Amino acid sequence: TKALGKIERLIELRDERARALRVSQELSAIYHALTAQATEVTGAIRRQVQALLDSLQSQVNAIYREIQGERAKPIRIELPDEAGASQNRLHLYIDFAANRTGVHPAGYLSDSQVHSAALALRLAAIQQFNSEAPIVALDDIVTSYDADHRRSIAGLIAKRFKDHQLIITTHDERFFNYLRDQLEAGLWQFTRIIGLDPSYGPRFAEH
């Protein structure tokens, strides 16, 4: 009787082991299928995002050239490689020279050029992605520029953002005058804050 009970228990254990093996095989198959599907989905997302970046890149370089001149080196926008895919960031590169390709702008460009790259990226993204809410505020965007570049930025805003609602603030008198010269008075409102009254708030020139 004991031997028979032992045999029956061993048979039960054999069946349980067989079930466990089948479950393990099924789970392994599901895991590999999900991993393959995740890889496919991730790849599709990366291709879609890179396509968006490629379309954005042409606008970035167009704006960047308008600020820095036609001889400005083009900027490349790329996603991080697979190892850094979990990091929410983009890579910006320029081919600075024949022996300096794929370098980070901050290492080779002046402050003005780096700021131009950042401004171009921001303005291009607004045009590309904010079509349903074309509103943007720009605050003191010309602090690192000379007069020619400030004039170029004013012309850029006048040409490219006619259909946007922009709020532009600046401490720079020349840039303010460039904006007044190039932006149509019928579409734009210009005002100066001449002081700050603690009991009232900002005082404007037309008060």
Backbone bond lengths (Angstrom), bond angles and torsions (degrees), N, CA, C in turn:
res aa  C-N    CA-C-N  psi(-1)  N-CA   C-N-CA  omega(-1)  CA-C   N-CA-C  phi
1 T - - - 1.464 - - 1.521 110.71 -
2 K 1.332 115.44 -43.53 1.466 118.41 178.64 1.521 111.20 -64.25
3 A 1.341 115.25 -40.71 1.469 119.11 179.98 1.519 110.19 -64.09
4 L 1.345 116.02 -42.01 1.461 119.66 179.43 1.534 110.95 -63.48
5 G 1.338 115.93 -42.90 1.465 119.66 176.98 1.522 111.46 -60.58
6 K 1.321 115.88 -40.85 1.469 120.71 179.51 1.526 111.12 -63.64
7 I 1.338 115.30 -42.84 1.461 120.31 179.55 1.532 110.91 -63.15
8 E 1.350 115.72 -44.10 1.467 119.46 179.21 1.530 110.61 -62.09
9 R 1.331 115.87 -39.12 1.472 119.23 178.47 1.526 110.44 -65.62
10 L 1.328 115.75 -40.74 1.458 118.74 178.20 1.533 111.62 -63.71
11 I 1.319 115.95 -37.92 1.466 120.12 177.18 1.530 110.69 -63.32
12 E 1.365 115.67 -42.40 1.463 120.12 177.67 1.529 110.78 -61.44
13 L 1.336 115.23 -43.28 1.463 118.93 178.58 1.525 111.70 -63.11
14 R 1.360 115.35 -38.76 1.460 119.02 178.30 1.537 110.57 -62.37
15 D 1.341 115.49 -43.79 1.463 120.03 179.72 1.533 111.19 -65.09
16 E 1.349 115.86 -41.78 1.469 119.56 178.04 1.519 110.66 -62.35
17 R 1.332 115.97 -41.09 1.464 119.30 179.03 1.533 110.49 -64.45
18 A 1.327 115.91 -40.84 1.457 119.55 179.33 1.526 110.76 -62.85
19 R 1.357 115.60 -42.11 1.472 119.23 177.25 1.523 111.04 -63.60
20 A 1.341 115.01 -42.42 1.471 119.13 179.77 1.535 111.34 -61.93
21 L 1.340 115.74 -39.46 1.463 119.83 178.04 1.522 111.35 -65.08
22 R 1.360 115.17 -41.54 1.466 118.21 178.98 1.519 110.97 -64.60
23 V 1.344 116.01 -43.27 1.470 119.94 177.66 1.522 110.60 -60.92
24 S 1.335 115.95 -43.62 1.460 120.36 179.03 1.521 111.34 -61.11
25 Q 1.332 116.97 -42.24 1.456 120.57 178.83 1.528 111.53 -65.04
26 E 1.352 115.33 -41.72 1.459 119.23 178.64 1.536 111.10 -63.99
27 L 1.333 115.50 -44.86 1.467 119.22 179.22 1.519 111.05 -63.34
28 S 1.327 116.26 -39.55 1.462 119.72 177.78 1.522 111.12 -62.62
29 A 1.339 116.24 -42.12 1.466 120.11 178.36 1.522 110.89 -63.76
30 I 1.348 115.83 -42.82 1.468 119.92 178.49 1.525 110.50 -63.09
31 Y 1.342 116.16 -42.81 1.461 120.80 179.35 1.526 111.27 -59.06
32 H 1.331 115.66 -48.03 1.466 118.75 -179.39 1.528 111.49 -65.61
33 A 1.338 116.50 -36.51 1.468 119.43 178.28 1.526 110.59 -66.13
34 L 1.334 116.51 -43.36 1.467 120.26 179.14 1.528 110.75 -66.24
35 T 1.331 117.14 -39.77 1.463 120.49 178.00 1.530 110.68 -61.33
36 A 1.331 116.12 -43.92 1.468 120.21 178.36 1.518 110.47 -64.08
37 Q 1.334 116.34 -40.92 1.464 120.19 179.61 1.524 110.64 -66.03
38 A 1.341 116.21 -42.17 1.465 120.03 178.62 1.528 110.84 -62.46
39 T 1.324 116.36 -41.08 1.471 120.21 177.95 1.516 110.61 -62.47
40 E 1.330 116.15 -41.65 1.463 120.23 179.63 1.526 111.09 -65.25
41 V 1.358 116.00 -44.67 1.464 120.18 179.80 1.530 110.67 -64.42
42 T 1.334 116.11 -44.71 1.468 120.12 178.82 1.523 110.98 -60.39
43 G 1.323 115.94 -43.13 1.460 119.28 177.93 1.517 112.18 -62.14
44 A 1.340 116.72 -41.20 1.460 120.75 178.97 1.535 110.79 -64.59
45 I 1.342 115.64 -40.88 1.468 119.80 178.15 1.525 110.21 -63.62
46 R 1.326 116.78 -45.20 1.470 120.47 179.38 1.529 111.19 -60.65
47 R 1.339 116.42 -41.81 1.463 119.25 178.91 1.518 111.42 -64.65
48 Q 1.347 116.07 -40.32 1.456 119.98 179.40 1.528 111.31 -66.55
49 V 1.342 115.66 -44.93 1.471 119.75 179.74 1.527 110.37 -64.76
50 Q 1.329 116.94 -41.77 1.460 119.51 178.86 1.521 111.28 -64.60
51 A 1.336 116.87 -35.25 1.468 119.94 175.95 1.529 110.45 -63.54
52 L 1.342 116.24 -41.53 1.470 119.78 175.78 1.524 110.64 -62.06
53 L 1.337 115.90 -43.20 1.462 119.85 179.60 1.522 111.41 -64.53
54 D 1.334 116.25 -37.32 1.461 119.15 178.51 1.525 111.05 -63.93
55 S 1.335 116.05 -41.93 1.468 118.60 177.67 1.526 110.67 -68.33
56 L 1.333 116.49 -35.65 1.461 120.09 176.85 1.525 111.05 -68.17
57 Q 1.322 115.96 -35.19 1.461 121.46 -175.37 1.528 112.15 -60.40
58 S 1.323 116.90 -39.86 1.461 119.18 -179.68 1.526 110.65 -64.04
59 Q 1.334 117.30 -39.13 1.461 120.65 177.68 1.530 110.89 -68.70
60 V 1.342 116.05 -40.32 1.465 119.54 178.15 1.523 110.16 -57.55
61 N 1.323 116.92 -47.64 1.461 120.15 -177.42 1.520 111.93 -69.32
62 A 1.329 116.94 -33.81 1.465 119.47 176.60 1.528 110.59 -63.32
63 I 1.336 116.18 -45.11 1.468 120.29 178.85 1.522 110.39 -67.53
64 Y 1.321 116.28 -42.14 1.470 120.93 -179.62 1.527 110.91 -60.43
65 R 1.338 117.04 -41.39 1.470 119.92 178.15 1.517 111.99 -67.75
66 E 1.330 116.99 -33.99 1.467 119.34 177.84 1.521 111.04 -63.62
67 I 1.324 116.66 -32.74 1.470 120.01 179.96 1.527 110.94 -83.43
68 Q 1.339 116.78 -46.94 1.461 121.26 -170.70 1.530 113.98 -97.43
69 G 1.323 118.33 -8.44 1.459 120.47 179.91 1.520 111.98 103.96
70 E 1.312 115.88 160.83 1.462 121.63 -174.23 1.524 113.55 -64.35
71 R 1.323 117.79 -22.53 1.464 120.54 -177.22 1.531 112.40 -86.05
72 A 1.315 117.20 2.69 1.470 120.57 -179.32 1.521 110.45 -63.52
73 K 1.315 116.50 136.00 1.462 121.92 179.44 1.534 109.65 -68.28
74 P 1.328 117.27 135.60 1.473 119.33 -179.25 1.525 111.75 -68.02
75 I 1.307 114.22 152.62 1.464 122.50 -179.51 1.525 108.00 -106.22
76 R 1.320 116.28 138.51 1.461 121.95 175.88 1.524 109.46 -109.02
77 I 1.319 115.34 136.65 1.460 121.26 178.19 1.520 107.38 -113.71
78 E 1.318 116.46 122.28 1.459 120.12 -176.53 1.528 110.73 -134.90
79 L 1.313 114.43 151.15 1.458 120.19 172.21 1.524 109.46 -75.83
80 P 1.329 117.57 153.62 1.469 118.77 172.67 1.516 110.67 -64.08
81 D 1.330 116.53 159.89 1.460 119.95 178.76 1.524 110.13 -67.86
82 E 1.315 115.58 177.61 1.471 120.39 -175.56 1.520 112.08 -57.31
83 A 1.334 116.56 -34.98 1.469 119.98 -178.46 1.523 111.48 -64.68
84 G 1.331 116.92 -31.01 1.464 119.96 -179.04 1.512 112.99 -106.77
85 A 1.343 116.32 18.90 1.465 120.33 -174.95 1.520 112.77 -64.49
86 S 1.326 117.38 -24.38 1.465 119.74 -178.18 1.525 112.11 -78.62
87 Q 1.323 117.31 -9.18 1.467 120.61 -178.35 1.524 109.30 -90.79
88 N 1.317 115.80 130.68 1.464 120.95 -177.89 1.517 110.01 -82.33
89 R 1.324 115.62 79.59 1.455 119.33 179.94 1.517 109.64 -155.79
90 L 1.331 114.47 164.99 1.449 122.66 175.63 1.519 108.42 -121.62
91 H 1.321 115.51 158.52 1.456 120.73 175.00 1.524 109.04 -108.38
92 L 1.328 116.15 132.18 1.456 122.30 172.74 1.514 108.21 -109.15
93 Y 1.333 116.20 130.25 1.457 121.55 -179.65 1.524 109.47 -131.66
94 I 1.330 115.69 154.52 1.458 121.40 168.90 1.523 107.91 -133.71
95 D 1.324 114.87 152.42 1.463 120.76 171.41 1.527 106.33 -95.83
96 F 1.320 114.86 87.44 1.462 120.88 -170.43 1.526 111.34 -66.11
97 A 1.314 117.24 -38.98 1.463 122.67 179.31 1.521 107.64 -156.77
98 A 1.343 115.81 173.80 1.464 119.68 -178.03 1.528 111.77 -58.60
99 N 1.327 116.41 -33.82 1.469 120.22 179.71 1.526 112.08 -101.26
100 R 1.310 117.05 10.73 1.471 121.99 178.86 1.520 108.67 -137.20
101 T 1.329 116.30 72.36 1.461 120.69 -179.22 1.525 109.94 -103.75
102 G 1.324 114.84 149.55 1.461 120.07 177.29 1.512 113.71 63.03
103 V 1.343 117.06 41.08 1.464 120.52 -178.64 1.527 109.44 -101.64
104 H 1.323 115.80 159.55 1.455 121.02 177.16 1.529 109.42 -77.59
105 P 1.332 118.00 134.50 1.465 120.21 -176.00 1.521 114.24 -54.98
106 A 1.331 117.08 -38.43 1.467 119.49 -174.95 1.525 112.35 -60.82
107 G 1.325 117.90 -25.25 1.455 120.11 -178.03 1.513 114.39 -81.77
108 Y 1.351 117.72 -15.04 1.455 119.63 -172.02 1.530 114.18 -131.67
109 L 1.319 117.62 -16.58 1.458 120.46 -176.72 1.527 110.84 -100.37
110 S 1.318 115.32 157.00 1.462 120.40 174.89 1.523 109.76 -72.71
111 D 1.329 116.20 168.13 1.467 119.84 177.60 1.526 110.83 -57.69
112 S 1.327 115.79 -40.96 1.463 119.94 179.60 1.523 111.06 -61.53
113 Q 1.327 117.17 -42.90 1.466 120.33 -179.59 1.529 111.53 -68.64
114 V 1.332 116.97 -40.02 1.462 120.13 177.58 1.525 110.39 -63.19
115 H 1.342 116.39 -43.19 1.461 120.12 178.09 1.523 110.51 -64.42
116 S 1.338 116.45 -36.38 1.464 120.07 177.89 1.524 110.40 -64.51
117 A 1.332 116.70 -41.00 1.466 120.57 178.39 1.527 110.57 -62.43
118 A 1.330 116.36 -43.93 1.468 120.15 179.55 1.530 110.99 -65.73
119 L 1.334 116.27 -42.59 1.460 120.10 179.67 1.527 110.33 -65.52
120 A 1.329 116.69 -41.67 1.467 120.39 178.85 1.518 110.85 -62.00
121 L 1.330 116.92 -42.12 1.463 121.00 179.00 1.521 110.49 -62.98
122 R 1.313 116.54 -43.65 1.469 120.52 -179.17 1.527 111.24 -65.67
123 L 1.324 117.39 -47.64 1.463 120.45 -177.49 1.527 111.05 -66.94
124 A 1.328 117.16 -39.33 1.463 120.14 178.28 1.527 110.57 -64.60
125 A 1.330 116.92 -40.02 1.465 120.36 178.52 1.526 111.02 -64.37
126 I 1.328 116.64 -37.62 1.467 120.33 177.77 1.527 109.68 -62.69
127 Q 1.327 116.40 -46.94 1.461 119.41 179.42 1.525 111.82 -63.82
128 Q 1.318 116.33 -37.45 1.463 120.84 -175.20 1.520 112.33 -76.26
129 F 1.323 117.54 -41.91 1.460 120.48 -167.13 1.527 114.57 -113.84
130 N 1.318 118.88 -10.90 1.463 120.30 -175.87 1.528 112.16 -105.92
131 S 1.321 117.04 31.67 1.460 119.16 -176.74 1.530 112.30 -63.88
132 E 1.330 117.36 -30.30 1.461 120.44 -179.87 1.525 112.46 -82.11
133 A 1.319 117.07 -19.51 1.472 121.48 178.53 1.525 108.16 -141.09
134 P 1.325 117.16 72.03 1.475 120.86 -173.52 1.523 112.56 -77.51
135 I 1.309 115.76 67.19 1.464 122.25 -178.25 1.518 108.17 -125.27
136 V 1.322 116.95 135.20 1.465 119.93 179.26 1.523 109.20 -150.46
137 A 1.318 115.16 143.99 1.459 121.73 174.54 1.519 109.01 -114.04
138 L 1.312 116.89 129.47 1.460 122.85 179.51 1.523 108.08 -118.92
139 D 1.312 115.92 122.81 1.461 120.78 -175.47 1.524 110.25 -119.76
140 D 1.323 116.97 115.16 1.475 122.87 175.75 1.529 112.07 48.01
141 I 1.307 116.39 59.11 1.466 120.44 -175.60 1.523 112.69 -87.91
142 V 1.350 118.44 -1.16 1.470 120.08 -173.09 1.528 112.99 -116.22
143 T 1.311 117.89 17.87 1.468 119.32 -172.53 1.524 113.05 -64.52
144 S 1.339 118.61 -25.59 1.469 120.18 -176.56 1.523 112.45 -104.46
145 Y 1.337 117.88 14.78 1.460 120.75 -174.46 1.524 111.91 -109.27
146 D 1.342 114.43 153.15 1.452 119.65 172.01 1.529 109.05 -85.08
147 A 1.334 116.23 -179.68 1.468 120.69 -173.58 1.521 112.46 -61.97
148 D 1.334 117.46 -40.90 1.470 120.16 -178.37 1.522 111.21 -63.09
149 H 1.322 116.02 -43.34 1.456 118.98 -179.99 1.531 111.40 -68.06
150 R 1.304 117.15 -35.17 1.465 119.63 177.99 1.521 110.39 -64.81
151 R 1.313 115.67 -40.19 1.463 119.92 176.81 1.523 110.42 -64.13
152 S 1.320 116.67 -39.98 1.472 120.55 179.13 1.525 111.18 -63.22
153 I 1.327 116.12 -40.92 1.466 119.65 -179.46 1.526 110.27 -67.05
154 A 1.318 116.87 -39.94 1.470 119.67 177.13 1.524 110.19 -61.16
155 G 1.352 116.78 -43.98 1.458 120.14 177.93 1.517 112.32 -64.57
156 L 1.328 116.18 -37.63 1.469 121.29 178.01 1.522 110.81 -61.09
157 I 1.312 117.14 -45.79 1.468 121.40 179.41 1.524 110.23 -63.10
158 A 1.345 115.81 -42.90 1.463 119.79 -178.94 1.526 111.21 -63.22
159 K 1.326 117.30 -37.33 1.462 121.06 -175.14 1.523 113.13 -82.69
160 R 1.317 117.37 -42.04 1.463 120.65 -169.10 1.535 114.50 -95.42
161 F 1.316 118.20 -16.91 1.463 118.85 -171.17 1.524 112.54 -122.05
162 K 1.325 115.25 37.24 1.463 119.11 178.32 1.525 111.97 -66.41
163 D 1.332 116.10 -29.15 1.470 120.18 -176.57 1.524 112.58 -97.79
164 H 1.326 117.53 13.27 1.456 121.04 -179.00 1.528 110.24 -112.47
165 Q 1.325 114.17 154.75 1.461 119.78 170.07 1.523 107.31 -93.86
166 L 1.330 115.97 110.64 1.461 120.85 -179.90 1.518 110.42 -112.37
167 I 1.311 114.16 141.11 1.468 121.69 170.15 1.523 105.63 -119.02
168 I 1.335 115.58 114.68 1.458 120.57 -175.52 1.525 108.61 -117.21
169 T 1.325 116.03 125.35 1.464 120.20 174.61 1.520 108.58 -118.74
170 T 1.319 115.55 144.61 1.462 119.66 -179.45 1.523 110.26 -155.20
171 H 1.343 115.05 149.49 1.455 121.22 171.18 1.522 111.20 -94.71
172 D 1.328 116.20 -5.70 1.455 120.37 -172.25 1.528 110.67 -92.24
173 E 1.329 115.99 116.64 1.464 121.00 -176.66 1.530 111.82 -64.76
174 R 1.351 116.47 -39.63 1.469 119.18 -178.76 1.525 110.68 -65.22
175 F 1.314 116.65 -43.02 1.464 119.20 179.04 1.521 110.56 -63.70
176 F 1.317 116.88 -39.63 1.466 121.25 176.47 1.527 110.31 -58.11
177 N 1.332 116.13 -43.78 1.466 119.97 179.98 1.534 111.66 -69.58
178 Y 1.338 116.79 -37.31 1.462 119.21 175.94 1.528 110.34 -60.61
179 L 1.328 116.46 -42.41 1.462 120.29 178.48 1.523 110.76 -62.57
180 R 1.303 116.80 -42.78 1.468 120.14 -179.83 1.522 110.94 -64.62
181 D 1.322 116.12 -35.31 1.468 119.83 -179.65 1.531 111.72 -70.00
182 Q 1.331 117.30 -35.52 1.458 119.98 -169.98 1.524 114.60 -103.84
183 L 1.312 117.46 -17.78 1.463 120.07 -179.82 1.519 109.52 -97.68
184 E 1.305 115.31 132.95 1.458 121.34 -174.15 1.530 110.63 -64.23
185 A 1.326 115.09 123.86 1.470 120.18 -174.46 1.522 112.03 -61.60
186 G 1.321 117.29 -30.70 1.453 119.77 -179.82 1.516 113.74 -69.14
187 L 1.331 116.30 -19.90 1.462 120.91 -178.11 1.524 113.15 -106.26
188 W 1.314 116.28 -16.04 1.460 120.43 -173.61 1.525 110.38 -121.77
189 Q 1.307 114.50 147.75 1.466 120.81 175.23 1.518 108.31 -113.77
190 F 1.325 116.28 129.41 1.461 122.02 -178.58 1.521 109.16 -117.51
191 T 1.319 115.46 134.84 1.454 119.17 177.90 1.516 109.77 -151.30
192 R 1.325 115.93 154.83 1.462 122.16 177.75 1.525 109.62 -113.67
193 I 1.309 115.60 136.62 1.465 120.89 169.56 1.522 106.31 -91.72
194 I 1.315 116.53 117.90 1.467 119.83 -175.07 1.523 112.84 -102.89
195 G 1.308 116.77 -6.30 1.455 118.82 178.98 1.515 110.99 -177.32
196 L 1.324 114.55 165.41 1.458 120.42 179.25 1.518 108.19 -123.45
197 D 1.325 115.52 114.26 1.459 122.32 -179.22 1.531 108.10 -98.40
198 P 1.354 118.14 115.63 1.475 119.84 -178.02 1.524 113.52 -56.54
199 S 1.318 117.64 -30.58 1.451 119.84 -177.81 1.527 113.00 -88.94
200 Y 1.343 115.91 -11.84 1.467 119.09 -175.37 1.518 112.60 -123.20
201 G 1.335 115.94 -40.28 1.454 120.30 -173.28 1.519 109.84 115.79
202 P 1.320 118.10 -158.76 1.462 119.71 -179.04 1.519 111.97 -68.38
203 R 1.334 115.19 138.18 1.458 122.19 174.37 1.516 109.38 -102.39
204 F 1.309 116.14 127.66 1.464 120.72 -176.75 1.517 111.17 -98.48
205 A 1.333 115.51 158.19 1.459 120.79 -175.93 1.525 112.14 -60.61
206 E 1.340 117.71 -30.43 1.472 119.37 -176.50 1.528 113.74 -86.17
207 H 1.342 117.03 2.00 1.477 118.29 176.94 1.537 109.85 -64.01
